[in-house]
Amino acid sequence: MTTTAPVSIPADAQVGGISFTQPATTTVSYYKIAPSIPITFGWNFTSLYVQPSALTLSAFCSSNQNRYPVGPTDGIIPGTATSVVWEPWTYQEANGQQTPLVQGTYTLQVQDERGSTAAIRGGFFSYNAEMTFALYTPQPYTPLSEWVCGQCNNAGAGPLQPHPAVFGLVATILVMLISGWSLLRNIMDRR
């Protein structure tokens, strides 16, 4: 039987949580849904006086309103863990029929055993949804002989569109002709 000593939390203790170290939170990282392409999320704990016993991680996609467990064990990892490795392809192969991963932006949601709606308290873990990332599915290989450029102006692709510089050139010539005509009229009037 294990007993834990009571923890003394100062009245001015900040709310505990995590600070992500991998990937960088300054930009959105894009990950391919393909075999052997794992995603590693890493973090440091901040201002904790009470260590969580477990963390639950899920990827929330706002475009389809689905949550996907992140990690090898349905998203539940020990509360002392400072990283998790997730393989979207493996998840997709095992669970894709019920809730397939979609191409889009996801928010990594991290909560302790108290859940995402637990009261915010100094020294205790606080729910975190600061990490965003994106998943995409690569296009299948197409031989060059079968490839068709969908945005090129080739035969049958529709009317040709003039280059934007053509409008500038036409405007310049019109200004020159009008100015030149005025100058010629002034010279003719003086004679």
Secondary structure, DSSP 8 states (H G I E B T S, - for coil): ----------TT--BBEEEEEES-SSS-EEEE-STT--EEEEEEEES-SS--SEEEEEEEETTTTEEEE-SSSTTEEETT--EEEE-HHHHHHHHTTTS---SEEEEEEEEETT-TT----BTSB--EEEEEEEEE-------GGG---TTS--TTS------HHHHHHHHHHHHHHHHHHHHHHHHHHH-
